[in-house]
Amino acid sequence: MNGLNSFPDFEEIPHKADVAIIAYGYSLPELFTHAALGLYHILGPTIDGQLEAEDIFEIQAHDIESMLVSFLTELLFLAEKGIKTEILELVIDDNALNVKYLKKTGQIFLNSIKAVTFNEMKILKKDEIFQTRIVFDL
């Protein structure tokens, strides 16, 4: 839980067949960053790799849910290559997402995720807090 917030960054919730989280944030960039923390939580503890240089990626999407799924899928792709990210800057501008991150290489994750799904995903704003359910296909 973030010390400044009255809500957790994310929480794991029960799901019939897969694993799900609810991510929270005061802004969409904060929601995306907390969703990334949830992804790494599901992947499990890592064996620390080596900190490397900053890197960037950009995503174009037709809606915010597609942008979130694409973002998490990119992080999952990097994780499969042994790279864990630390988000430095995340900017959402219309249909574009720009992410600046530090990467740690040589990471070994204890769990695997096949895919990030659209199942049950809808980004909502309740009482000034963005939230969404994210289901990961194991």
Backbone hydrogen bonds, N-H to C=O, Kabsch-Sander energy under -0.5 kcal/mol:
donor,donor_aa,acceptor,acceptor_aa,energy
2,N,7,F,-0.6
5,N,2,N,-0.9
11,E,22,I,-2.0
13,I,20,A,-2.6
19,V,136,F,-1.9
20,A,13,I,-0.9
21,I,134,I,-2.2
22,I,11,E,-2.3
23,A,132,T,-2.4
24,Y,9,D,-2.5
25,G,130,F,-1.8
31,L,27,S,-2.4
32,F,28,L,-2.7
33,T,29,P,-2.3
34,H,30,E,-2.5
35,A,31,L,-2.2
36,A,32,F,-2.0
37,L,33,T,-1.7
38,G,34,H,-2.0
39,L,35,A,-2.2
40,Y,36,A,-2.3
41,H,37,L,-2.0
42,I,38,G,-2.2
43,L,39,L,-2.2
44,G,40,Y,-1.1
47,I,108,I,-1.0
48,D,46,T,-0.7
50,Q,105,T,-1.7
52,E,103,K,-2.9
55,D,101,Y,-2.7
57,F,99,V,-1.9
59,I,97,L,-2.5
61,A,95,N,-2.3
67,M,63,D,-1.9
68,L,64,I,-2.2
69,V,65,E,-2.5
70,S,66,S,-2.5
71,F,67,M,-2.5
72,L,68,L,-2.7
73,T,69,V,-2.4
74,E,70,S,-2.2
75,L,71,F,-2.0
76,L,72,L,-2.3
77,F,73,T,-2.5
78,L,74,E,-2.3
79,A,75,L,-2.4
80,E,76,L,-2.2
81,K,77,F,-0.8
81,K,78,L,-0.8
82,G,79,A,-2.0
83,I,78,L,-2.4
84,K,104,K,-2.4
86,E,102,L,-2.2
88,L,100,K,-2.7
89,E,100,K,-2.1
91,V,98,N,-2.7
93,D,91,V,-0.6
93,D,96,A,-2.9
96,A,93,D,-2.2
97,L,59,I,-2.8
98,N,91,V,-2.6
99,V,57,F,-2.8
100,K,89,E,-3.1
101,Y,55,D,-2.7
102,L,86,E,-2.4
103,K,53,A,-1.1
104,K,84,K,-2.9
105,T,50,Q,-2.5
105,T,103,K,-0.5
107,Q,82,G,-2.8
108,I,47,I,-0.7
110,L,45,P,-1.0
111,N,43,L,-2.7
114,K,137,D,-2.6
115,A,137,D,-1.4
117,T,135,V,-2.5
121,M,118,F,-2.3
124,L,122,K,-0.6
124,L,131,Q,-2.7
126,K,124,L,-0.5
126,K,129,I,-2.8
129,I,126,K,-1.7
130,F,25,G,-3.2
131,Q,124,L,-2.4
132,T,23,A,-1.7
134,I,21,I,-2.8
136,F,19,V,-3.5
136,F,134,I,-0.5
137,D,115,A,-2.8
138,L,136,F,-0.6
